[in-house]
C-alpha cells in the first residue's frame, strides 16, 4: 500500500458528492465501438478477424480508478467482468449511485489513486474513465505502477470530450479513428496536409454545429480553477515519468449525441466548475446558454427523425505500458 499523504482533489469530491445523480443522468456513456479495441490495447481482450468479434479475458484482474457512477464500468460488466473487477472512487455520492446501478459488483472501494488496497504486482490493467486529469502526477502513477503486473501491465484512460484541445496534440497518422455514429465522419480529411494534427482535424469536425461550438467555448470561460482534460496538462506528465513508457497509443471515436434544448444546460450543469458557482451565477449562465442556442441553431441543427439537437462529440483513449 502507498505511503503518500496526498488525497483526491477537494473540488472534485465535493462536486460529485452533490451532483452524482444528475451526472449519472446527463453525462454520456462510452461506446463499445471504441471500448472493445481499447480492451485489446490494454491486453484484456482479443479481436477475432474472421468474424469481427471480441473475446474478453475475464481472468485478467482490472481496477477502475475514479469509477464515478459506473459510466465505463457498465462496459466491463457487460463484457463479463465480475469477481476480477474492483472499482475505486473518493466520492461517497458517486459510489452510492454506482452501487444502485450495479449491485452485483462486490469490490467497491472508497479511495483514491494515491492509496489503494491492492497487493504489489497483482493487477493486469488499470482503467481511468473521465478522471486522470484530476490526479495527473507522479504520486498517482507510482501507486498505479506498484499494483500493475510487470512486464505486461497496462494503464488506460478514456475521456468523452466536447471540443478540440491540446489533449489531442498528436499526429493523425499515429492515431486510430472510429466512426461511432457521427454523420460528419466521411467529410473529414484524415490525410490532408492541412490536417496533420488531431487538434486541426477535430476543429473541422466540431465546426459542423455552430450552436454547440459557441456554447462550449462560452462554458469553458468558467473553467479556470480546476484541472480538466481539455487543458492537456496530463499529457506531458504521462510522457515523462519514471514509471510508464513514454509511448502513448491514442485512439478516437466520433459520434453525435442527440439532446433536447433543455438538456443542453442540464449536461453542462454537471461540470464541477459550474456546480461550485452560486445559484445566481448558474442561472445567469443558463440564460446565456439558452440565448446562444436560439441565436445559432438552424434547420441543420436538428436530427430529422428525433427532432433533437445534434451535438458532435468525441471519445479519446490512451494506453501506456509499465516500465520495468
Residue frames relative to the residue before (quaternion, step in Angstrom):
aa qw qx qy qz dx dy dz
X 1.0000 0.0000 0.0000 0.0000 0.00 0.00 0.00
X 0.5485 -0.6332 0.4422 0.3205 3.54 -1.07 0.80
X 0.2985 -0.7497 0.5635 0.1770 3.55 -1.22 0.57
X 0.3839 0.7423 -0.4767 0.2727 3.61 1.23 0.17
X 0.3768 -0.7214 0.5350 0.2265 3.57 -1.18 0.57
X 0.4669 0.6786 -0.4508 0.3440 3.60 1.25 -0.01
X 0.1263 -0.7853 0.6027 0.0638 3.56 -1.19 0.56
X 0.7079 -0.4570 0.3267 0.4281 3.55 -1.32 0.18
X 0.6258 -0.5641 0.4003 0.3604 3.56 -1.22 0.64
X 0.4956 -0.7006 0.4317 0.2777 3.58 -0.73 1.11
X 0.6462 0.5312 -0.3303 0.4373 3.58 0.93 -0.88
X 0.6498 0.5175 -0.3157 0.4586 3.55 0.97 -0.86
X 0.6867 0.4898 -0.2920 0.4508 3.57 0.79 -1.01
X 0.6843 0.4900 -0.2918 0.4544 3.58 0.83 -0.98
X 0.6581 0.5154 -0.3086 0.4539 3.57 0.94 -0.90
X 0.7339 0.4351 -0.2472 0.4592 3.56 0.78 -1.02
X 0.5509 0.5645 -0.4002 0.4665 3.58 1.21 -0.29
X 0.7049 0.4707 -0.2540 0.4658 3.56 1.08 -0.78
X 0.8372 0.2606 -0.0964 0.4711 3.58 0.78 -1.01
X 0.2603 0.8176 -0.4924 0.1459 3.60 1.18 0.36
X 0.6486 0.5227 -0.3322 0.4425 3.61 1.00 -0.71
X 0.6923 0.4464 -0.2821 0.4918 3.60 0.89 -0.89
X 0.5705 0.5719 -0.3729 0.4564 3.59 1.12 -0.63
X 0.6837 0.4950 -0.2828 0.4556 3.54 0.85 -1.00
X 0.6956 0.4961 -0.2721 0.4427 3.57 1.02 -0.82
X 0.8265 0.3061 -0.1171 0.4576 3.58 0.82 -0.98
X 0.6048 0.5306 -0.3887 0.4490 3.63 1.13 -0.23
X 0.4987 -0.6727 0.4507 0.3091 3.61 -1.00 0.72
X 0.4406 -0.6475 0.5475 0.2949 3.53 -1.28 0.44
X 0.5238 -0.6307 0.4740 0.3212 3.59 -1.23 -0.32
X 0.4186 -0.7557 0.4556 0.2146 3.54 -0.70 1.12
X 0.5257 -0.6336 0.4664 0.3236 3.62 -1.02 0.77
X 0.5246 0.6429 -0.4125 0.3761 3.60 1.18 -0.47
X 0.7485 0.2981 -0.1904 0.5609 3.58 1.15 -0.59
X 0.6086 0.5787 -0.3572 0.4088 3.60 1.02 -0.73
X 0.6688 0.5175 -0.3209 0.4266 3.60 0.89 -0.81
X 0.6701 0.4457 -0.3127 0.5044 3.66 0.88 -0.76
X 0.5777 0.5751 -0.3539 0.4585 3.58 1.14 -0.68
X 0.6501 0.5148 -0.3072 0.4669 3.60 1.00 -0.83
X 0.6195 0.5225 -0.3334 0.4817 3.57 1.10 -0.70
X 0.6501 0.5198 -0.3096 0.4596 3.58 0.93 -0.91
X 0.6821 0.4818 -0.2750 0.4764 3.57 1.12 -0.69
X 0.4929 -0.6884 0.4138 0.3345 3.60 1.24 -0.15
X 0.5997 0.5642 -0.3706 0.4297 3.60 1.19 0.39
X 0.7520 0.2362 -0.1818 0.5879 3.59 1.27 0.24
X 0.2143 -0.7435 0.6140 0.1557 3.55 -1.32 0.31
X 0.3423 -0.7252 0.5637 0.1977 3.54 -1.19 0.66
X 0.2494 -0.7710 0.5739 0.1185 3.55 -0.84 1.04
X 0.3331 -0.8030 0.4629 0.1731 3.57 -0.21 1.32
X 0.6322 0.5769 -0.3447 0.3857 3.58 1.00 -0.77
X 0.8181 0.1680 -0.0876 0.5430 3.59 0.85 -0.90
X 0.4383 -0.7402 0.4259 0.2803 3.58 1.32 0.30
X 0.4802 0.6313 -0.4614 0.3975 3.56 0.93 0.94
X 0.3707 -0.7087 0.5572 0.2234 3.54 -1.34 0.24
X 0.1724 -0.7475 0.6329 0.1046 3.54 -1.14 0.77
X 0.2094 -0.8062 0.5477 0.0788 3.56 -0.73 1.10
X 0.3305 -0.7520 0.5468 0.1622 3.54 -0.88 1.06
X 0.1392 -0.8521 0.5021 0.0504 3.55 0.16 1.30
X 0.5219 0.6007 -0.4259 0.4305 3.58 1.30 0.08
X 0.5659 0.5856 -0.3818 0.4371 3.57 1.25 -0.36
X 0.3557 -0.7459 0.5300 0.1904 3.55 -0.94 0.93
X 0.0923 -0.8027 0.5892 -0.0065 3.53 -0.77 1.13
X 0.1062 -0.7403 0.6588 0.0820 3.53 -1.15 0.77
X 0.1346 -0.7641 0.6254 0.0829 3.56 -0.87 0.96
X 0.1636 -0.7923 0.5861 0.0445 3.55 -0.61 1.25
X 0.7949 0.1428 -0.1787 0.5619 3.58 -0.98 0.94
X 0.1144 0.8578 -0.4902 0.1043 3.55 0.98 0.94
X 0.2819 -0.7891 0.5076 0.2006 3.60 1.17 -0.41
X 0.7814 -0.2944 0.2409 0.4947 3.55 -0.97 -0.90
X 0.6400 -0.5621 0.3108 0.4217 3.57 1.30 0.09
X 0.2292 0.8022 -0.5217 0.1783 3.58 1.15 0.51
X 0.7344 0.3431 -0.2168 0.5439 3.59 1.00 -0.80
X 0.5666 0.6316 -0.3723 0.3762 3.57 1.06 -0.76
X 0.5671 0.6215 -0.3655 0.3982 3.56 1.09 -0.75
X 0.6564 0.5092 -0.3121 0.4609 3.59 0.96 -0.85
X 0.6539 0.5216 -0.3183 0.4462 3.58 0.95 -0.85
X 0.6553 0.4986 -0.3102 0.4751 3.57 0.96 -0.84
X 0.6720 0.4934 -0.3001 0.4636 3.59 0.91 -0.89
X 0.6948 0.4425 -0.2694 0.4988 3.59 1.18 -0.51
X 0.7126 -0.5424 0.2223 0.3854 3.57 1.23 0.47
X 0.5253 0.6401 -0.4302 0.3596 3.61 1.21 0.01
X 0.0227 0.7796 -0.6243 0.0453 3.56 -0.93 0.98
X 0.8251 0.2264 -0.1188 0.5038 3.60 -0.03 -1.29
X 0.7236 0.4384 -0.2474 0.4721 3.61 1.06 -0.66
X 0.5933 0.5218 -0.3729 0.4864 3.56 1.24 0.49
X 0.0188 -0.7625 0.6468 0.0004 3.55 -0.98 0.96
X 0.1321 -0.7933 0.5910 0.0627 3.57 -0.98 0.85
X 0.1318 -0.8022 0.5824 0.0012 3.54 -1.01 0.97
X 0.1815 0.7615 -0.6135 0.1036 3.59 -1.02 0.79
X 0.4455 -0.7087 0.4739 0.2734 3.63 -1.00 0.72
X 0.6536 0.5418 -0.3083 0.4292 3.59 1.22 -0.43
X 0.4156 -0.7110 0.5200 0.2267 3.55 -0.71 1.12
X 0.6448 0.5391 -0.3146 0.4412 3.57 1.03 -0.82
X 0.6440 0.5188 -0.3164 0.4647 3.56 0.93 -0.92
X 0.6914 0.4793 -0.2850 0.4593 3.58 0.86 -0.94
X 0.5705 0.5769 -0.3791 0.4450 3.59 1.15 -0.54
X 0.6903 0.4520 -0.2756 0.4931 3.58 0.91 -0.92
X 0.6237 0.5444 -0.3448 0.4425 3.60 0.98 -0.78
X 0.6652 0.4973 -0.3114 0.4619 3.60 0.87 -0.90
X 0.6385 0.5169 -0.3219 0.4706 3.56 1.07 -0.72
X 0.6786 0.4920 -0.2831 0.4662 3.58 1.02 -0.84
X 0.8183 0.1228 -0.0021 0.5615 3.57 0.95 -0.93
X 0.0762 -0.8480 0.5237 0.0307 3.60 0.41 1.17
X 0.5949 0.5994 -0.3628 0.3940 3.60 1.21 -0.34
X 0.5648 0.6024 -0.3994 0.3982 3.61 1.20 -0.36
X 0.2882 -0.7950 0.5172 0.1323 3.57 -0.69 1.12
X 0.7747 0.3559 -0.1744 0.4927 3.56 0.90 -0.95
X 0.1768 0.7692 -0.5798 0.2020 3.57 0.25 1.34
X 0.0359 -0.8377 0.5414 -0.0624 3.57 -0.50 1.24
X 0.2681 -0.7208 0.6123 0.1835 3.56 -0.91 0.91
X 0.3844 0.6916 -0.5106 0.3365 3.53 -0.38 1.26
X 0.4020 -0.7172 0.5207 0.2301 3.56 -1.27 -0.10
X 0.7005 -0.4627 0.3538 0.4123 3.53 -1.37 0.06
X 0.6394 0.5612 -0.3183 0.4183 3.58 1.22 -0.41
X 0.8077 0.1038 -0.0153 0.5801 3.55 1.16 -0.47
X 0.0749 0.8126 -0.5696 0.0977 3.58 -0.19 1.27
X 0.4886 -0.7030 0.4399 0.2712 3.62 -1.10 0.57
X 0.4978 0.6953 -0.4066 0.3217 3.59 1.26 0.12
X 0.5565 -0.6223 0.4471 0.3213 3.55 -1.17 0.67
X 0.6323 -0.5036 0.4241 0.4083 3.55 -1.28 0.37
X 0.8688 0.0658 -0.0483 0.4884 3.55 -1.16 0.76
X 0.4638 0.7161 -0.4103 0.3220 3.60 1.01 0.75
X 0.7272 0.4222 -0.2103 0.4988 3.59 1.26 -0.37
X 0.4033 -0.7361 0.4968 0.2208 3.58 -0.98 0.88
X 0.8068 -0.0213 0.0367 0.5893 3.60 1.02 -0.73
X 0.1677 -0.7395 0.6431 0.1069 3.53 -1.15 0.77
X 0.1117 -0.7939 0.5974 0.0198 3.54 -0.88 1.03
X 0.0607 -0.7706 0.6342 0.0188 3.55 -1.04 0.88
X 0.0921 -0.8144 0.5729 0.0112 3.56 -0.51 1.19
X 0.8615 -0.0444 -0.0047 0.5058 3.55 -0.80 1.12
X 0.6944 0.5285 -0.2622 0.4120 3.58 1.04 0.63
X 0.5460 0.6717 -0.4162 0.2783 3.62 1.02 -0.57
X 0.5793 0.6054 -0.3800 0.3918 3.61 1.08 -0.60
X 0.6133 0.5634 -0.3476 0.4309 3.61 1.18 -0.50
X 0.8158 0.1493 -0.0489 0.5566 3.59 1.07 -0.62
X 0.2489 0.7844 -0.5198 0.2293 3.56 1.01 0.90
X 0.4376 0.6618 -0.4959 0.3529 3.57 0.15 1.31
X 0.6883 -0.5130 0.3245 0.3972 3.56 -1.26 0.33
X 0.5978 0.5752 -0.3733 0.4153 3.58 1.07 -0.64
X 0.6527 0.4939 -0.3072 0.4854 3.59 0.98 -0.81
X 0.6805 0.4975 -0.2942 0.4503 3.55 0.84 -0.98
X 0.6091 0.5486 -0.3465 0.4560 3.59 1.07 -0.67
X 0.6812 0.4823 -0.2858 0.4708 3.58 0.91 -0.91
X 0.6506 0.5011 -0.3170 0.4746 3.59 0.98 -0.81
X 0.6284 0.5329 -0.3211 0.4669 3.56 1.01 -0.82
X 0.6248 0.5759 -0.3352 0.4069 3.57 0.98 -0.84
X 0.7642 0.3994 -0.2137 0.4592 3.58 0.86 -0.92
X 0.5962 0.5895 -0.3699 0.4004 3.61 1.21 -0.34
X 0.4835 -0.6547 0.5023 0.2920 3.53 -1.08 0.79
X 0.2271 -0.7593 0.5958 0.1301 3.54 -0.95 0.91
X 0.6323 -0.1571 -0.7521 -0.0990 1.61 -2.17 1.29
X 0.6156 0.6262 -0.3149 0.3602 3.59 1.26 -0.11
X 0.4179 0.7285 -0.4650 0.2801 3.62 1.21 0.02
X 0.1158 -0.8012 0.5861 0.0344 3.56 -1.00 0.83
X 0.2208 -0.7281 0.6358 0.1296 3.50 -1.25 0.69
X 0.0160 -0.8158 0.5777 -0.0223 3.56 -0.78 1.02
X 0.1195 -0.7702 0.6235 0.0606 3.54 -1.09 0.82
X 0.0348 -0.7812 0.6228 0.0257 3.54 -1.18 0.60
X 0.0243 -0.7925 0.6091 -0.0205 3.54 -1.01 0.91
X 0.2805 -0.6448 0.6692 0.2404 3.51 -1.27 0.52
X 0.0248 -0.8179 0.5749 0.0004 3.60 -0.97 0.76
X 0.4471 -0.7388 0.4734 0.1735 3.51 -1.26 0.69
X 0.8144 0.0695 0.0059 0.5761 3.58 1.18 -0.44
X 0.6269 -0.5271 0.4130 0.3983 3.54 -1.27 0.31
X 0.0627 0.8077 -0.5777 0.0999 3.59 -1.06 0.76
X 0.6866 -0.4703 0.3504 0.4296 3.61 -1.29 0.14
X 0.5324 0.6312 -0.4115 0.3857 3.61 1.19 -0.30
X 0.7054 0.4215 -0.2565 0.5088 3.58 1.20 -0.45
X 0.3347 0.7817 -0.4660 0.2447 3.56 1.24 0.47
X 0.4793 0.5978 -0.5023 0.4008 3.53 0.33 1.32
X 0.6197 -0.5837 0.3845 0.3569 3.55 -1.26 0.34
X 0.5677 -0.6141 0.4287 0.3417 3.56 -0.98 0.88
X 0.6945 0.5071 -0.2868 0.4222 3.57 0.85 -0.94
X 0.6848 0.4601 -0.2835 0.4889 3.59 1.20 -0.41
X 0.6676 0.4765 -0.2871 0.4949 3.58 1.30 0.04
X 0.3764 -0.6911 0.5672 0.2429 3.54 -1.19 0.62
X 0.1269 -0.7862 0.6019 0.0590 3.56 -1.01 0.88
X 0.0894 -0.7890 0.6077 0.0162 3.55 -1.04 0.90
X 0.3345 -0.7082 0.5809 0.2216 3.55 -1.05 0.78
X 0.0837 -0.8280 0.5545 -0.0032 3.55 -0.31 1.29
X 0.7815 -0.3460 0.1655 0.4921 3.57 1.17 0.50
X 0.4736 0.6401 -0.4854 0.3610 3.58 0.98 0.77
X 0.4556 -0.6887 0.5008 0.2592 3.55 -1.03 0.80
X 0.6658 0.5293 -0.2941 0.4359 3.61 1.25 -0.23
X 0.4058 0.7617 -0.4472 0.2347 3.59 1.27 -0.13
X 0.7099 0.4797 -0.2748 0.4363 3.59 0.81 -0.98
X 0.6038 0.5667 -0.3578 0.4316 3.59 1.23 -0.30
X 0.6052 0.6103 -0.3511 0.3715 3.58 1.15 -0.56
X 0.3040 -0.7545 0.5603 0.1560 3.54 -0.99 0.91
X 0.1741 -0.8430 0.5031 0.0765 3.56 0.18 1.31
X 0.7654 0.3665 -0.1925 0.4927 3.61 1.09 -0.62
X 0.4375 0.7018 -0.4670 0.3132 3.59 1.22 0.06
X 0.5334 -0.6500 0.4357 0.3213 3.57 -0.91 0.90
X 0.6534 0.5149 -0.3193 0.4539 3.57 1.11 -0.62
X 0.7250 0.3776 -0.2244 0.5305 3.59 1.29 -0.18
X 0.2037 0.8258 -0.5047 0.1478 3.57 1.02 0.76
X 0.7315 0.3778 -0.2250 0.5211 3.59 1.12 -0.59
X 0.5827 -0.6087 0.4097 0.3495 3.57 -1.01 0.78
X 0.6035 0.5684 -0.3659 0.4229 3.59 1.02 -0.71
X 0.6792 0.4927 -0.2872 0.4620 3.57 0.95 -0.88
X 0.6472 0.5162 -0.3124 0.4660 3.55 0.98 -0.83
X 0.7015 0.4687 -0.2709 0.4635 3.58 0.90 -0.92
X 0.5713 0.5628 -0.3829 0.4584 3.60 1.14 -0.50
X 0.6302 0.5245 -0.3127 0.4795 3.56 1.05 -0.80
X 0.6509 0.5298 -0.3019 0.4522 3.57 1.00 -0.87
X 0.7275 0.4419 -0.2572 0.4575 3.61 0.75 -1.01
X 0.5737 0.6039 -0.3788 0.4034 3.60 1.18 -0.43
X 0.5075 0.6711 -0.4140 0.3473 3.60 1.23 -0.22
X 0.7717 0.1997 -0.1454 0.5860 3.61 1.19 -0.42
X 0.3172 -0.7983 0.4875 0.1562 3.53 -0.14 1.36
X 0.6323 0.5483 -0.3536 0.4177 3.62 0.91 -0.83
X 0.6799 0.4915 -0.2832 0.4646 3.55 0.95 -0.92
X 0.6287 0.5420 -0.3247 0.4533 3.55 1.00 -0.85
X 0.6978 0.4747 -0.2743 0.4609 3.59 0.87 -0.94
X 0.6526 0.5049 -0.3177 0.4672 3.60 0.94 -0.83
X 0.6523 0.5268 -0.3139 0.4455 3.58 0.93 -0.90
X 0.6668 0.4932 -0.3025 0.4696 3.58 0.86 -0.93
X 0.6392 0.5257 -0.3251 0.4575 3.59 1.01 -0.78
X 0.6695 0.4975 -0.3019 0.4616 3.59 0.84 -0.94
X 0.6257 0.5631 -0.3382 0.4208 3.58 1.02 -0.76
X 0.5437 0.6270 -0.3998 0.3892 3.61 1.17 -0.40
X 0.7016 0.4536 -0.2649 0.4815 3.58 1.17 -0.51
X 0.5726 0.5792 -0.3570 0.4574 3.55 1.35 -0.03
X 0.2857 0.8021 -0.4706 0.2313 3.58 0.44 1.23
X 0.7316 0.4647 -0.2343 0.4404 3.60 1.17 -0.43
X 0.7895 0.3255 -0.1395 0.5013 3.56 1.03 -0.72
X 0.5629 -0.6006 0.4362 0.3636 3.61 -1.13 0.52
X 0.0489 -0.7956 0.6038 -0.0056 3.54 -1.05 0.85
X 0.6535 -0.5083 0.3943 0.3989 3.56 -1.21 0.50
X 0.6959 0.5316 -0.2927 0.3840 3.55 0.75 -1.10
X 0.5974 0.5927 -0.3656 0.3978 3.61 1.13 -0.52
X 0.3617 -0.7872 0.4395 0.2372 3.58 1.21 -0.42
X 0.4254 0.7310 -0.4560 0.2769 3.60 1.23 0.13
X 0.5725 0.5986 -0.3730 0.4181 3.59 1.22 -0.39
X 0.6253 0.6125 -0.3415 0.3424 3.57 1.04 -0.75
X 0.6918 0.4560 -0.3131 0.4641 3.67 0.76 -0.85
X 0.6109 0.5399 -0.3563 0.4566 3.61 1.09 -0.60
X 0.6635 0.5012 -0.2960 0.4701 3.55 1.01 -0.83
X 0.6931 0.4759 -0.2656 0.4718 3.57 1.12 -0.66
X 0.7939 0.2247 -0.0973 0.5566 3.57 1.17 -0.44
X 0.4481 0.6301 -0.5141 0.3713 3.54 0.14 1.35
X 0.5652 -0.6513 0.3915 0.3211 3.62 -1.11 0.49
X 0.6723 0.5602 -0.2757 0.3978 3.60 1.23 -0.15
X 0.7958 0.2045 -0.0970 0.5616 3.59 1.10 -0.64
X 0.5944 -0.5859 0.4214 0.3548 3.54 -1.16 0.66
X 0.4366 -0.7137 0.4898 0.2451 3.54 -1.06 0.76
X 0.5121 0.5771 -0.4488 0.4509 3.56 0.97 0.94
X 0.1100 -0.8092 0.5767 0.0223 3.57 -0.54 1.21
X 0.2158 -0.7382 0.6251 0.1332 3.55 -0.99 0.92
X 0.1106 -0.8133 0.5710 0.0152 3.58 -0.48 1.25
X 0.0445 0.7623 -0.6457 0.0082 3.55 -1.11 0.75
X 0.1466 -0.7939 0.5879 0.0519 3.55 -1.16 0.69
X 0.0854 -0.7464 0.6550 0.0813 3.53 -1.23 0.62
X 0.1879 -0.7829 0.5868 0.0862 3.56 -1.01 0.84
X 0.0874 0.8021 -0.5827 0.0971 3.57 -0.90 0.93
X 0.3973 -0.6872 0.5510 0.2576 3.55 -1.30 0.29
X 0.1934 -0.7507 0.6225 0.1072 3.55 -0.82 1.05
X 0.2166 -0.7821 0.5746 0.1057 3.59 -0.76 1.05
X 0.0897 0.8165 -0.5585 0.1160 3.55 -0.76 1.03
X 0.5029 -0.6160 0.5035 0.3378 3.55 -1.21 0.47
X 0.6631 -0.4823 0.3752 0.4324 3.56 -1.26 0.25
X 0.6557 0.5280 -0.3086 0.4428 3.58 0.99 -0.85
X 0.6702 0.5227 -0.2992 0.4337 3.57 1.03 -0.77
X 0.5064 0.6431 -0.4358 0.3743 3.61 1.17 -0.34
X 0.6969 0.4398 -0.2823 0.4912 3.59 0.82 -0.94
X 0.6330 0.5385 -0.3417 0.4389 3.60 0.93 -0.81
X 0.6135 0.5434 -0.3319 0.4672 3.57 1.12 -0.69
X 0.7378 0.4176 -0.2402 0.4728 3.59 0.76 -1.03
X 0.5768 0.6158 -0.3664 0.3924 3.57 1.15 -0.58
X 0.6290 0.5554 -0.3332 0.4300 3.61 1.18 -0.47
X 0.4960 0.6546 -0.4425 0.3602 3.61 1.21 -0.15
X 0.5598 -0.6401 0.4110 0.3286 3.57 -0.94 0.91
X 0.6935 0.4792 -0.2891 0.4537 3.59 0.95 -0.82
X 0.6222 0.4743 -0.3468 0.5174 3.59 1.27 -0.15
X 0.6264 0.5702 -0.3275 0.4185 3.56 0.97 -0.90
X 0.7157 0.4737 -0.2676 0.4379 3.59 0.96 -0.85
X 0.5420 0.6260 -0.4056 0.3871 3.61 1.25 -0.15
X 0.5983 -0.5501 0.4277 0.3956 3.62 -1.17 0.47
X 0.6428 -0.5559 0.3664 0.3788 3.56 -1.15 0.67
X 0.6340 0.5454 -0.3358 0.4333 3.59 0.98 -0.79
X 0.6660 0.4882 -0.2981 0.4789 3.57 1.01 -0.84
X 0.6241 0.5317 -0.3414 0.4596 3.57 0.99 -0.72
X 0.6473 0.5155 -0.3156 0.4643 3.57 0.97 -0.81
X 0.6308 0.5311 -0.3225 0.4648 3.57 1.06 -0.77
X 0.6624 0.4938 -0.3001 0.4768 3.59 0.94 -0.89
X 0.6196 0.5524 -0.3310 0.4488 3.57 0.98 -0.84
X 0.6655 0.4977 -0.3013 0.4676 3.58 0.91 -0.90
X 0.6442 0.5206 -0.3137 0.4644 3.58 1.00 -0.83
X 0.6426 0.5224 -0.3182 0.4614 3.58 0.98 -0.86
X 0.6649 0.5087 -0.3039 0.4548 3.58 0.92 -0.88
X 0.6376 0.5094 -0.3192 0.4817 3.60 1.04 -0.76
X 0.6557 0.5302 -0.3045 0.4429 3.56 0.97 -0.89
X 0.6206 0.5384 -0.3370 0.4598 3.56 1.01 -0.80
X 0.6837 0.4868 -0.2874 0.4616 3.58 0.85 -0.98
X 0.6494 0.5410 -0.3174 0.4300 3.57 1.06 -0.74
X 0.8180 0.3170 -0.1299 0.4621 3.58 0.89 -0.92
X 0.5472 0.6084 -0.4323 0.3789 3.64 1.12 -0.09
X 0.0132 -0.7542 0.6558 0.0311 3.54 -1.32 0.46
X 0.7554 -0.3908 0.2421 0.4670 3.60 -1.19 -0.06
X 0.6621 0.4995 -0.3101 0.4648 3.60 1.15 -0.52
X 0.5351 0.6339 -0.4002 0.3894 3.59 1.27 -0.03
X 0.7270 0.4404 -0.2208 0.4783 3.57 1.23 -0.41
X 0.4589 -0.6222 0.5616 0.2948 3.51 -1.20 0.69
X 0.4746 -0.7319 0.4114 0.2643 3.56 -0.67 1.12
X 0.6841 0.4832 -0.2946 0.4602 3.60 1.07 -0.64
X 0.7870 0.3359 -0.1753 0.4868 3.59 0.71 -1.07
X 0.3253 -0.7613 0.4839 0.2838 3.57 1.29 -0.46
X 0.4993 0.6439 -0.4276 0.3914 3.58 1.22 0.45
X 0.6052 -0.5551 0.4277 0.3775 3.55 -1.27 0.42
X 0.3445 -0.7160 0.5723 0.2028 3.55 -1.14 0.73
X 0.0400 -0.7897 0.6120 -0.0130 3.56 -0.66 1.14
X 0.2957 -0.7533 0.5567 0.1879 3.65 -0.39 1.15
X 0.0315 -0.7998 0.5986 -0.0319 3.56 -0.91 0.98
X 0.1752 -0.7687 0.6017 0.1279 3.54 -1.29 0.30
X 0.1653 -0.7377 0.6401 0.1370 3.52 -1.32 0.37
X 0.1475 -0.7998 0.5815 0.0214 3.56 -0.91 1.01
X 0.0588 -0.7801 0.6211 0.0484 3.58 -0.87 0.90
X 0.1092 -0.7670 0.6319 0.0216 3.51 -1.19 0.78
X 0.0157 -0.7917 0.6105 -0.0122 3.59 -0.89 0.93
X 0.0128 0.7696 -0.6382 0.0188 3.55 -1.06 0.90
X 0.3604 -0.7274 0.5479 0.2021 3.53 -1.20 0.60
X 0.5716 -0.6078 0.4275 0.3481 3.56 -1.20 0.50
X 0.4057 -0.6325 0.5916 0.2920 3.50 -1.34 0.39
X 0.5313 -0.6300 0.4564 0.3354 3.56 -1.14 0.60
